[in-house]
Amino acid sequence: MPPVKYHHAGFPPKSLDWERLLPLIGPANAAVARYEGLLAGIPNSQVLLSPLSTQEAVLSSKIEGTQATMGEVLEYEASDEAISEEKRGDIQEVLNYRAAMRHAVRSMETLPLSQRVITDAHAVLMDGVRGRNKAPGEYRRMPNWIGPRGCTVETARFVPPSAQQVPVLMSAWEKYLHGESPDKLVQLAILHAEFESIHPFLDGNGRLGRLLVPLFLVDKQLLARPHFYISAYLEARRDEYYDRLLAVSRDGDWTGWCAFFLNAIIEQARDNESKARAILELYRSKKEWIAERTRSQHAVRALDWLFDRPIFRTSDFVKAGEIPAPTANRIVRVIRDAGMLHEIRPARGRRPAILAFTELLDIAEGRHRP
């Protein structure tokens, strides 16, 4: 079977069946609005939802074949032990995804979401990882294709447009990004699919395309912060995700793709809301608990640190400098002995122990049951 080749249908595609999408548009927008309402009531959401941001980076990278788990990523950040080159590469890709998001968010404090923000984020995404020699931060200047490892352009599943077309197509993409649309979430669905089809970079297109989802929601003021995590839905339905994207160029089935994407928004908004609510409830319960257990004026500061670093070396907690060292050591000892923290590597000689805040990790990884 010959490969499917990129087909540009214009913005928005004329084949879009709005009547078929209407039953999904309302629920999708309502789900995002409810989620944003919850986020507005979470103090310091950047810290409290940090584990969810890491899990999103893990799952988005997993779609591309990366095998690192959230626990492995956080333990790697906390540990000084050597690991295999392959595992280190997987983990670094996850860390770069998280760094690219943060870089883009900082850029968008002074710039709108744009090609410049995207290319800068790509440079961070590809820094020092597999694919670092594939022109980080620059649109490709050579052809590429998508298919099984080792396939040729003749046996590929999908062939994006030529490198010469990429700048023009991305300019049209950006114009549509900044334009008006009957519905912003449908606009986002179209932008995501078109970005993946153009495949403007030699590597990292999938991860960057998914990173665009929360950035767009912030840019269009549907969310105040980019705390939207869509990759769990897409990773669980990876085959359908790819098939729906392929059907856009092969069959012009934009409506089928948009319906799939809107369902992803609905399901993930609900899942995000459930996890964020569980994290907020955990924080509130532990805030009172840790104050009573430690009898310390630094208890809440310690709790905030633990939400941001749910796997950590005891020495890092002590050295953070926010709490006097004797007090920090006592707080860790008290809450560990009371069962809030679990030891995943015991102290040995000069090596400090590595501890985990497992209740928080369980929520982020979907093991929590309300």
DOVEXBA-215148 format. One line per field, with one value per residue (C-alpha): residue number from 1; x, y, z. Coordinates in Angstrom, 3 decimals. Example, Ala and Ser with C-alpha at 12.3 -4.5 7.8 and 13.67 -1.06 7.14 Angstrom:
2
kollo <- (1_2)
X <- (12.300_13.670)
Y <- (-4.500_-1.060)
Z <- (7.800_7.140)
This chain:
370
kollo <- (1_2_3_4_5_6_7_8_9_10_11_12_13_14_15_16_17_18_19_20_21_22_23_24_25_26_27_28_29_30_31_32_33_34_35_36_37_38_39_40_41_42_43_44_45_46_47_48_49_50_51_52_53_54_55_56_57_58_59_60_61_62_63_64_65_66_67_68_69_70_71_72_73_74_75_76_77_78_79_80_81_82_83_84_85_86_87_88_89_90_91_92_93_94_95_96_97_98_99_100_101_102_103_104_105_106_107_108_109_110_111_112_113_114_115_116_117_118_119_120_121_122_123_124_125_126_127_128_129_130_131_132_133_134_135_136_137_138_139_140_141_142_143_144_145_146_147_148_149_150_151_152_153_154_155_156_157_158_159_160_161_162_163_164_165_166_167_168_169_170_171_172_173_174_175_176_177_178_179_180_181_182_183_184_185_186_187_188_189_190_191_192_193_194_195_196_197_198_199_200_201_202_203_204_205_206_207_208_209_210_211_212_213_214_215_216_217_218_219_220_221_222_223_224_225_226_227_228_229_230_231_232_233_234_235_236_237_238_239_240_241_242_243_244_245_246_247_248_249_250_251_252_253_254_255_256_257_258_259_260_261_262_263_264_265_266_267_268_269_270_271_272_273_274_275_276_277_278_279_280_281_282_283_284_285_286_287_288_289_290_291_292_293_294_295_296_297_298_299_300_301_302_303_304_305_306_307_308_309_310_311_312_313_314_315_316_317_318_319_320_321_322_323_324_325_326_327_328_329_330_331_332_333_334_335_336_337_338_339_340_341_342_343_344_345_346_347_348_349_350_351_352_353_354_355_356_357_358_359_360_361_362_363_364_365_366_367_368_369_370)
X <- (0.000_1.499_2.098_-0.469_0.785_0.101_-2.935_-3.689_-7.434_-7.311_-8.320_-10.829_-11.290_-14.389_-15.328_-15.923_-19.428_-20.289_-23.696_-22.051_-19.626_-22.155_-23.153_-19.479_-18.565_-20.794_-19.694_-16.021_-16.122_-18.120_-15.614_-12.683_-14.547_-15.301_-11.668_-10.490_-12.928_-11.281_-7.773_-8.671_-9.209_-5.903_-3.200_0.182_-1.066_2.356_3.732_0.757_0.233_3.925_3.581_0.823_3.097_5.787_3.296_2.139_5.756_6.140_3.006_3.584_7.094_5.742_3.578_6.858_8.305_10.088_9.912_10.661_8.079_7.279_8.867_12.068_12.205_11.763_14.152_16.763_16.501_16.941_19.621_23.333_23.431_24.573_21.967_22.145_22.704_19.379_17.409_19.185_18.228_14.573_14.518_16.275_13.628_10.963_12.913_13.366_9.628_8.970_11.690_10.294_6.877_8.338_10.388_7.329_5.267_7.964_8.118_4.354_4.574_5.719_4.816_1.681_1.790_3.602_6.187_8.925_7.642_7.371_10.851_12.418_10.565_11.778_15.384_14.882_13.027_15.898_18.815_21.296_18.983_18.518_17.795_19.978_21.811_18.556_18.535_16.981_14.875_14.929_12.437_13.682_15.568_15.229_12.384_11.142_8.522_6.645_6.454_8.089_11.739_13.963_11.193_11.850_9.796_8.131_7.126_6.309_2.875_2.766_4.838_4.695_5.090_8.481_10.919_10.494_6.786_7.218_7.820_4.811_2.559_3.632_2.949_-0.568_-0.853_0.153_-2.307_-5.110_-3.857_-4.270_-7.557_-11.145_-12.997_-16.591_-15.152_-11.702_-11.480_-12.275_-9.661_-7.195_-8.081_-7.378_-4.131_-2.854_-3.627_-2.192_0.987_1.486_0.782_3.205_5.805_7.916_10.910_13.127_12.301_10.111_6.972_4.617_5.721_5.720_2.275_0.856_2.666_0.779_-2.543_-2.128_-0.237_-3.162_-5.664_-3.665_-3.165_-6.925_-7.624_-9.530_-7.069_-4.989_-2.110_-1.101_-2.264_-4.064_-2.851_-4.154_-1.588_-3.174_-6.165_-3.985_-1.500_-4.313_-5.724_-2.467_-3.532_-6.787_-4.928_-2.556_-5.321_-7.476_-4.575_-3.777_-7.412_-7.247_-4.808_-5.953_-9.730_-10.210_-11.965_-11.543_-14.856_-13.854_-10.578_-12.223_-14.817_-12.021_-10.117_-13.173_-13.848_-10.221_-10.736_-13.925_-12.424_-9.131_-10.767_-12.777_-9.732_-7.607_-10.327_-10.567_-6.807_-6.460_-9.302_-7.692_-4.338_-5.992_-7.786_-4.541_-2.759_-5.429_-5.470_-1.671_-1.380_-3.213_-1.612_1.983_1.469_0.134_2.848_5.858_4.748_6.923_6.374_8.076_5.568_3.659_6.874_8.084_4.804_4.995_8.519_7.338_4.519_7.050_9.593_7.662_10.813_13.900_17.143_16.974_20.123_18.430_15.545_17.945_20.168_17.264_17.950_14.324_14.295_17.104_18.995_18.232_14.535_14.529_16.106_13.578_10.594_11.705_12.268_8.872_6.768_8.697_8.182_4.484_4.120_3.735_7.060_8.342_11.984_12.910_16.650_18.056_20.885_24.255_27.544_27.637_24.735_21.531_18.216_15.775_12.178_8.874_5.545_3.594_0.071_0.787_2.475_-0.501_-2.840_-0.605_-0.183_-3.886_-3.670_-5.755_-9.370_-11.601)
Y <- (0.000_3.398_5.881_8.549_11.975_15.279_17.160_20.747_21.417_25.073_26.748_25.699_22.612_22.900_19.282_19.963_18.894_21.352_19.789_16.484_18.247_20.430_17.713_17.555_21.241_22.267_19.504_20.023_23.743_23.169_20.554_22.924_25.760_23.573_22.535_26.137_27.020_24.421_25.579_29.155_27.980_26.098_28.128_27.915_25.475_25.455_23.651_21.507_20.188_19.698_15.869_16.030_18.071_15.423_12.626_14.457_14.656_10.928_9.926_12.250_10.827_7.288_7.741_8.127_4.946_6.267_3.752_5.869_5.969_8.943_7.257_6.629_10.254_11.671_9.152_10.000_13.680_12.769_10.095_10.044_6.428_5.436_4.094_2.662_4.991_3.970_4.657_7.972_8.942_8.115_10.104_13.092_13.281_13.521_16.199_18.151_18.010_19.543_22.156_23.027_23.654_25.943_27.797_28.335_29.570_32.127_33.229_33.707_36.251_38.706_36.961_35.332_31.671_31.744_30.098_31.784_30.304_26.899_26.864_28.058_25.314_22.759_23.781_23.068_19.819_18.434_19.767_16.989_14.059_11.622_13.801_16.664_16.586_17.058_20.872_21.778_24.916_24.916_23.730_20.768_21.316_17.755_15.286_12.955_10.267_8.273_4.509_1.427_1.723_1.339_1.987_3.947_6.770_4.172_1.928_4.692_5.093_8.864_11.379_15.002_17.947_18.792_20.838_23.735_23.925_23.945_27.718_28.672_26.076_27.074_30.731_29.762_27.663_30.640_32.925_30.484_30.261_34.025_34.187_33.858_30.536_29.509_27.368_27.533_23.833_22.828_25.374_23.637_20.222_21.483_23.167_20.026_17.757_20.193_20.626_16.859_16.514_19.275_17.637_20.801_19.420_16.420_15.041_15.878_16.793_14.553_15.766_19.400_19.058_17.765_20.465_22.978_21.909_23.564_26.498_27.193_27.000_29.646_31.785_31.829_32.485_29.260_28.469_30.827_28.340_25.460_22.726_20.628_17.083_15.323_12.587_9.932_9.719_9.722_7.183_4.798_5.098_5.418_3.397_5.321_8.594_7.849_6.430_9.526_11.789_9.676_9.758_13.547_13.474_10.134_10.654_14.294_13.101_16.258_15.741_12.312_13.714_16.711_14.452_12.248_15.277_16.822_13.544_13.603_17.108_16.064_12.948_14.546_17.669_15.389_13.288_16.396_17.850_14.633_14.456_18.162_17.935_14.875_16.687_19.761_17.602_15.800_19.126_20.468_17.330_17.128_20.838_20.365_16.957_18.085_21.141_18.978_16.328_18.615_21.587_23.698_27.138_25.716_22.881_24.403_25.429_21.844_20.524_22.807_21.543_17.925_18.544_19.954_17.153_13.989_11.852_13.376_12.867_13.854_15.920_17.959_18.794_19.915_21.850_23.674_26.459_27.344_25.692_25.605_22.308_20.878_21.634_20.188_16.957_16.689_17.332_14.603_12.149_12.859_12.588_9.551_7.745_8.687_7.022_10.013_9.302_5.915_5.014_3.776_3.804_3.626_5.821_4.094_5.651_9.112_8.334_9.972_8.137_8.673_9.122_9.198_10.909_7.943_9.258_12.140_9.895_7.522_10.370_11.629_8.152_7.308_4.743_6.880_5.898_8.604)
Z <- (0.000_-0.967_1.862_2.674_1.640_3.333_2.062_3.057_3.240_4.264_7.527_8.641_6.430_4.260_4.971_8.682_9.779_12.555_13.198_14.075_16.421_18.249_20.796_21.844_21.695_24.601_26.996_26.094_26.831_30.010_31.236_30.662_32.406_35.435_35.624_35.428_38.213_40.428_39.503_40.462_44.036_44.361_46.108_44.397_41.766_40.087_43.151_44.109_40.577_39.845_39.950_37.326_35.051_35.396_34.684_31.542_30.369_31.051_29.132_26.174_25.825_26.244_23.134_21.229_22.763_25.848_28.718_31.796_34.597_36.764_39.763_37.805_36.657_40.152_41.678_39.026_39.972_43.629_43.271_42.614_41.435_37.955_35.532_32.023_29.086_27.537_30.720_31.211_27.666_28.303_31.525_30.000_27.277_29.975_31.847_28.618_27.928_31.329_30.768_27.318_28.857_31.500_28.897_26.703_29.654_30.499_26.860_26.777_29.585_26.900_23.623_22.219_21.298_17.960_15.735_17.763_21.031_19.366_17.825_21.087_22.993_20.442_21.078_24.800_24.082_21.995_24.042_24.806_23.985_21.116_18.108_19.375_16.056_14.163_14.058_17.444_17.187_13.382_10.802_8.832_5.610_4.352_3.801_6.507_6.734_9.360_9.629_11.130_12.111_9.053_6.503_3.315_1.855_-0.403_2.531_5.010_6.540_6.071_4.112_5.345_2.955_1.479_3.535_1.098_1.962_5.738_6.282_4.168_5.781_9.298_8.481_7.429_10.596_12.740_10.953_11.766_15.370_15.761_13.858_15.004_15.051_15.843_18.645_20.188_21.074_17.491_16.422_18.750_17.317_13.804_14.834_16.566_13.618_11.086_13.122_13.303_9.577_8.580_10.838_10.743_12.677_12.069_15.516_18.521_16.552_18.526_21.925_20.846_19.272_22.551_24.512_22.355_23.888_27.316_25.785_23.440_26.323_28.162_25.056_24.404_28.114_28.627_31.439_33.554_33.843_31.524_33.900_31.300_30.779_27.664_27.043_29.296_26.933_23.825_25.181_26.167_22.632_20.754_17.702_17.283_17.850_14.973_12.767_13.232_12.343_9.289_8.133_7.954_5.024_3.573_3.658_4.585_7.754_9.777_11.542_12.848_14.111_15.807_17.470_18.801_20.085_21.761_23.534_24.695_26.084_27.897_29.457_30.420_31.850_34.134_35.013_35.582_37.798_39.816_40.363_41.135_43.653_45.282_45.491_47.014_49.594_50.395_50.849_53.164_55.298_55.502_56.280_59.569_60.179_59.722_61.925_64.736_64.370_64.095_66.231_63.946_62.428_59.318_58.835_55.895_54.143_54.469_53.078_50.037_49.358_49.527_47.045_44.599_45.225_46.176_45.834_47.410_49.254_52.900_52.387_49.630_51.933_54.634_52.228_50.581_53.046_53.666_57.092_59.703_59.348_62.797_62.342_58.826_60.050_62.851_60.528_58.127_60.963_62.565_59.397_58.155_61.439_61.330_57.910_55.581_53.869_52.739_52.387_48.913_49.566_53.095_54.263_54.027_55.062_53.504_51.208_52.440_52.369_49.503_50.619_48.724_49.391_48.036_48.618_46.248_43.681_43.708_42.771_39.972_38.481_38.689_41.480_43.831_44.428_45.952)
